[in-house]
Amino acid sequence: MKDYQRFSETQKFRQWWLWFLFAGIKGVMGFFIVTQVLFGQPFGSKVFDNAFLLIGFFFMLLLSLLFFIMKLETRISDGGIDVRFFPIQLKFRHYRWEDLDQVYLREYSPLSEFGGWGIRYSFLGKGRALNVSGKTGLQLVFKDGGKLLIGTSKPEDIMQVLSVLGR
Protein backbone atom coordinates (compact mmCIF):
# COMPACT_ATOMS: atom_id res chain seq x y z
CA MET A 1 0.00 0.00 0.00
CA LYS A 2 1.39 3.38 -1.00
CA ASP A 3 1.86 5.96 1.76
CA TYR A 4 -0.10 9.02 0.58
CA GLN A 5 1.65 12.34 1.36
CA ARG A 6 -0.84 14.97 2.51
CA PHE A 7 1.40 17.86 3.59
CA SER A 8 4.87 19.14 2.76
CA GLU A 9 6.72 22.21 4.01
CA THR A 10 10.25 23.53 3.57
CA GLN A 11 11.48 26.37 5.76
CA LYS A 12 14.78 28.22 5.46
CA PHE A 13 16.68 30.76 7.52
CA ARG A 14 15.75 33.97 5.70
CA GLN A 15 15.39 36.41 8.60
CA TRP A 16 16.76 39.83 7.63
CA TRP A 17 18.47 40.35 11.00
CA LEU A 18 20.47 37.10 10.66
CA TRP A 19 21.84 38.07 7.25
CA PHE A 20 22.47 41.62 8.47
CA LEU A 21 24.51 40.18 11.36
CA PHE A 22 26.52 37.90 9.04
CA ALA A 23 27.16 40.78 6.62
CA GLY A 24 28.23 43.08 9.46
CA ILE A 25 30.69 40.59 10.92
CA LYS A 26 32.15 39.79 7.49
CA GLY A 27 32.31 43.51 6.69
CA VAL A 28 34.28 44.32 9.84
CA MET A 29 36.59 41.35 9.29
CA GLY A 30 37.04 42.36 5.64
CA PHE A 31 38.00 45.88 6.73
CA PHE A 32 40.59 44.42 9.13
CA ILE A 33 41.98 42.21 6.38
CA VAL A 34 42.25 45.04 3.85
CA THR A 35 43.81 47.41 6.39
CA GLN A 36 46.27 44.96 7.90
CA VAL A 37 46.99 42.31 5.27
CA LEU A 38 46.87 44.35 2.07
CA PHE A 39 48.10 47.75 3.33
CA GLY A 40 50.35 46.47 6.12
CA GLN A 41 48.87 48.77 8.76
CA PRO A 42 48.10 46.90 11.98
CA PHE A 43 44.61 47.68 13.18
CA GLY A 44 44.43 48.71 16.84
CA SER A 45 46.86 48.12 19.67
CA LYS A 46 46.27 44.35 19.90
CA VAL A 47 47.15 43.09 16.45
CA PHE A 48 45.68 39.84 15.18
CA ASP A 49 47.86 37.53 13.16
CA ASN A 50 47.10 37.75 9.40
CA ALA A 51 46.41 34.00 9.23
CA PHE A 52 43.92 34.33 12.11
CA LEU A 53 42.05 37.10 10.26
CA LEU A 54 41.92 35.13 7.01
CA ILE A 55 40.86 31.89 8.70
CA GLY A 56 38.17 33.77 10.68
CA PHE A 57 36.82 35.39 7.53
CA PHE A 58 36.78 32.03 5.71
CA PHE A 59 34.98 30.46 8.69
CA MET A 60 32.31 33.20 8.56
CA LEU A 61 31.85 32.57 4.83
CA LEU A 62 31.35 28.85 5.48
CA LEU A 63 28.94 29.56 8.34
CA SER A 64 26.93 31.89 6.11
CA LEU A 65 26.82 29.24 3.40
CA LEU A 66 25.68 26.62 5.91
CA PHE A 67 22.82 28.83 7.08
CA PHE A 68 21.90 29.58 3.46
CA ILE A 69 21.54 25.90 2.51
CA MET A 70 20.07 24.79 5.84
CA LYS A 71 16.39 23.89 5.71
CA LEU A 72 13.72 22.25 7.83
CA GLU A 73 11.59 19.84 5.82
CA THR A 74 8.36 18.38 7.16
CA ARG A 75 6.06 15.87 5.49
CA ILE A 76 2.84 14.42 6.85
CA SER A 77 1.41 11.27 5.29
CA ASP A 78 -1.02 8.50 6.07
CA GLY A 79 1.90 6.58 7.62
CA GLY A 80 3.16 9.33 9.93
CA ILE A 81 5.40 12.37 10.04
CA ASP A 82 8.80 12.71 8.36
CA VAL A 83 11.19 15.50 9.26
CA ARG A 84 14.79 16.45 8.63
CA PHE A 85 17.05 19.44 9.26
CA PHE A 86 19.25 19.40 6.16
CA PRO A 87 22.30 19.26 5.89
CA ILE A 88 22.73 18.23 9.54
CA GLN A 89 20.28 15.36 9.12
CA LEU A 90 20.78 13.82 5.68
CA LYS A 91 17.93 11.33 6.00
CA PHE A 92 14.36 11.98 7.05
CA ARG A 93 13.36 10.74 10.51
CA HIS A 94 10.04 8.92 10.34
CA TYR A 95 7.59 9.03 13.24
CA ARG A 96 4.75 6.51 12.89
CA TRP A 97 1.27 7.47 14.05
CA GLU A 98 1.11 4.39 16.28
CA ASP A 99 4.19 5.59 18.22
CA LEU A 100 2.58 8.96 19.00
CA ASP A 101 0.34 9.59 22.00
CA GLN A 102 -0.60 13.17 21.02
CA VAL A 103 -0.14 15.43 18.00
CA TYR A 104 -1.30 19.04 18.13
CA LEU A 105 -0.39 22.58 17.14
CA ARG A 106 0.73 25.03 19.79
CA GLU A 107 2.25 28.46 20.24
CA TYR A 108 5.70 28.47 21.80
CA SER A 109 8.57 30.80 22.62
CA PRO A 110 11.73 29.71 20.79
CA LEU A 111 14.04 31.69 23.09
CA SER A 112 12.53 31.00 26.50
CA GLU A 113 11.50 27.37 25.89
CA PHE A 114 14.37 26.13 23.72
CA GLY A 115 17.07 28.82 23.77
CA GLY A 116 16.66 29.78 20.11
CA TRP A 117 16.24 28.25 16.67
CA GLY A 118 17.72 25.20 14.96
CA ILE A 119 18.02 21.74 16.49
CA ARG A 120 17.30 22.53 20.13
CA TYR A 121 16.97 20.68 23.42
CA SER A 122 15.02 21.99 26.38
CA PHE A 123 16.12 21.53 29.97
CA LEU A 124 12.61 22.54 31.09
CA GLY A 125 11.00 19.19 30.25
CA LYS A 126 9.76 20.42 26.87
CA GLY A 127 11.79 17.86 24.89
CA ARG A 128 13.45 18.66 21.58
CA ALA A 129 12.63 21.22 18.91
CA LEU A 130 13.39 21.65 15.23
CA ASN A 131 12.60 25.20 14.21
CA VAL A 132 13.67 27.92 11.82
CA SER A 133 11.43 30.89 12.56
CA GLY A 134 8.07 31.82 13.99
CA LYS A 135 6.33 30.75 17.15
CA THR A 136 3.93 28.00 16.05
CA GLY A 137 4.84 24.36 16.09
CA LEU A 138 3.52 20.85 15.66
CA GLN A 139 3.94 19.18 19.05
CA LEU A 140 4.57 15.45 19.01
CA VAL A 141 4.22 13.56 22.29
CA PHE A 142 5.46 10.00 22.06
CA LYS A 143 4.02 7.04 23.94
CA ASP A 144 7.32 6.73 25.82
CA GLY A 145 6.89 10.32 27.12
CA GLY A 146 9.38 11.98 24.75
CA LYS A 147 8.49 15.22 23.01
CA LEU A 148 9.41 16.84 19.72
CA LEU A 149 8.25 20.25 18.52
CA ILE A 150 8.48 20.90 14.77
CA GLY A 151 8.21 24.55 13.81
CA THR A 152 5.81 25.48 11.02
CA SER A 153 4.79 28.52 9.03
CA LYS A 154 1.66 26.73 7.77
CA PRO A 155 -0.38 25.93 10.89
CA GLU A 156 -3.74 26.15 9.11
CA ASP A 157 -2.66 23.59 6.51
CA ILE A 158 -1.40 21.22 9.20
CA MET A 159 -4.62 21.61 11.19
CA GLN A 160 -6.62 20.69 8.11
CA VAL A 161 -4.46 17.61 7.39
CA LEU A 162 -4.64 16.45 11.02
CA SER A 163 -8.42 16.82 10.87
CA VAL A 164 -8.62 14.74 7.67
CA LEU A 165 -6.42 12.07 9.26
CA GLY A 166 -8.53 12.07 12.43
CA ARG A 167 -5.70 13.19 14.69
C-alpha positions in Angstrom: 0.0 0.0 0.0 1.4 3.4 -1.0 1.9 6.0 1.8 -0.1 9.0 0.6 1.6 12.3 1.4 -0.8 15.0 2.5 1.4 17.9 3.6 4.9 19.1 2.8 6.7 22.2 4.0 10.2 23.5 3.6 11.5 26.4 5.8 14.8 28.2 5.5 16.7 30.8 7.5 15.7 34.0 5.7 15.4 36.4 8.6 16.8 39.8 7.6 18.5 40.3 11.0 20.5 37.1 10.7 21.8 38.1 7.2 22.5 41.6 8.5 24.5 40.2 11.4 26.5 37.9 9.0 27.2 40.8 6.6 28.2 43.1 9.5 30.7 40.6 10.9 32.1 39.8 7.5 32.3 43.5 6.7 34.3 44.3 9.8 36.6 41.4 9.3 37.0 42.4 5.6 38.0 45.9 6.7 40.6 44.4 9.1 42.0 42.2 6.4 42.3 45.0 3.9 43.8 47.4 6.4 46.3 45.0 7.9 47.0 42.3 5.3 46.9 44.4 2.1 48.1 47.7 3.3 50.3 46.5 6.1 48.9 48.8 8.8 48.1 46.9 12.0 44.6 47.7 13.2 44.4 48.7 16.8 46.9 48.1 19.7 46.3 44.3 19.9 47.2 43.1 16.4 45.7 39.8 15.2 47.9 37.5 13.2 47.1 37.7 9.4 46.4 34.0 9.2 43.9 34.3 12.1 42.0 37.1 10.3 41.9 35.1 7.0 40.9 31.9 8.7 38.2 33.8 10.7 36.8 35.4 7.5 36.8 32.0 5.7 35.0 30.5 8.7 32.3 33.2 8.6 31.8 32.6 4.8 31.3 28.8 5.5 28.9 29.6 8.3 26.9 31.9 6.1 26.8 29.2 3.4 25.7 26.6 5.9 22.8 28.8 7.1 21.9 29.6 3.5 21.5 25.9 2.5 20.1 24.8 5.8 16.4 23.9 5.7 13.7 22.2 7.8 11.6 19.8 5.8 8.4 18.4 7.2 6.1 15.9 5.5 2.8 14.4 6.8 1.4 11.3 5.3 -1.0 8.5 6.1 1.9 6.6 7.6 3.2 9.3 9.9 5.4 12.4 10.0 8.8 12.7 8.4 11.2 15.5 9.3 14.8 16.5 8.6 17.0 19.4 9.3 19.2 19.4 6.2 22.3 19.3 5.9 22.7 18.2 9.5 20.3 15.4 9.1 20.8 13.8 5.7 17.9 11.3 6.0 14.4 12.0 7.0 13.4 10.7 10.5 10.0 8.9 10.3 7.6 9.0 13.2 4.7 6.5 12.9 1.3 7.5 14.0 1.1 4.4 16.3 4.2 5.6 18.2 2.6 9.0 19.0 0.3 9.6 22.0 -0.6 13.2 21.0 -0.1 15.4 18.0 -1.3 19.0 18.1 -0.4 22.6 17.1 0.7 25.0 19.8 2.2 28.5 20.2 5.7 28.5 21.8 8.6 30.8 22.6 11.7 29.7 20.8 14.0 31.7 23.1 12.5 31.0 26.5 11.5 27.4 25.9 14.4 26.1 23.7 17.1 28.8 23.8 16.7 29.8 20.1 16.2 28.3 16.7 17.7 25.2 15.0 18.0 21.7 16.5 17.3 22.5 20.1 17.0 20.7 23.4 15.0 22.0 26.4 16.1 21.5 30.0 12.6 22.5 31.1 11.0 19.2 30.3 9.8 20.4 26.9 11.8 17.9 24.9 13.5 18.7 21.6 12.6 21.2 18.9 13.4 21.7 15.2 12.6 25.2 14.2 13.7 27.9 11.8 11.4 30.9 12.6 8.1 31.8 14.0 6.3 30.7 17.1 3.9 28.0 16.0 4.8 24.4 16.1 3.5 20.9 15.7 3.9 19.2 19.0 4.6 15.5 19.0 4.2 13.6 22.3 5.5 10.0 22.1 4.0 7.0 23.9 7.3 6.7 25.8 6.9 10.3 27.1 9.4 12.0 24.7 8.5 15.2 23.0 9.4 16.8 19.7 8.2 20.3 18.5 8.5 20.9 14.8 8.2 24.6 13.8 5.8 25.5 11.0 4.8 28.5 9.0 1.7 26.7 7.8 -0.4 25.9 10.9 -3.7 26.2 9.1 -2.7 23.6 6.5 -1.4 21.2 9.2 -4.6 21.6 11.2 -6.6 20.7 8.1 -4.5 17.6 7.4 -4.6 16.4 11.0 -8.4 16.8 10.9 -8.6 14.7 7.7 -6.4 12.1 9.3 -8.5 12.1 12.4 -5.7 13.2 14.7 
